Structures are given as C-alpha cells and as structure tokens.
Amino acid sequence: ALQAQFDELIFEDFGFASVCKWPAPALAATGLGPAMVVDFGHEFTRICPVNYQSRSIATPEAVRRSRVGGRLLCGYLRELISYRNED
C-alpha cells in the first residue's frame, strides 16, 4: 500500500516519466549507462549521478543532499491520504 502511494506521488505530483527501483549494487552490476542514484534516508535524500560504463563514480561536488527525507515524505503522504478520505 505504501509503495503504491509512493508511486502515485512520484508520477502524479512530481511528474516523473519513469522510475527504475533497484538497489545501487544491482544497478552497477548491469553495466547500464549513466544513472542517477537516489538514496532516501529518514532525514535526508542524497542524489548522485553515476556513469557505470566508464566505471566512474561521481565526484563529491556532484553529490547533492536534500533535507527531504522519509519522515517528511511520510507526513506528506499522511496529509494526502487524510484529505482524500474527507472527499
């Protein structure tokens, strides 16, 4: 249920065209081209561009950290669900 709500948030609210949900080591093993690794934590989200074909991991300057984490997203989802139940 939570996964379905997360997918709805990603596609409908944020407008993503597609999402690939793999653990980072599995993605590295595939050898696929450039990728964006997004690590959702409780307090923070880290985003790191990676090019697995050239075996180069992004430099520290390319890594971005956002204060939006699982706790904030859970609160946001809770609000969305409660508003929808009122309709």
Residue pairs with C-beta under 8 A, 6 or more apart in sequence:
2 77
5 77
5 80
5 81
6 73
6 77
7 19
9 73
9 76
9 77
9 80
10 16
10 19
11 19
20 27
22 30
24 37
24 39
27 35
27 37
27 52
28 50
28 52
30 52
31 52
31 53
32 52
32 53
33 51
33 52
33 53
34 49
34 50
34 51
34 52
34 53
35 49
35 50
35 51
35 52
36 47
36 48
36 49
36 50
37 47
37 48
37 49
37 50
38 45
38 46
38 47
39 45
39 46
39 47
39 48
40 69
40 70
40 73
41 69
41 70
42 69
42 70
42 71
43 67
43 69
43 70
43 71
44 65
44 66
44 67
44 68
44 69
45 65
45 66
45 68
45 69
46 63
46 64
46 65
46 66
47 63
47 64
47 65
47 66
48 57
48 58
48 62
48 63
48 64
49 58
49 62
50 56
50 57
50 58
51 58
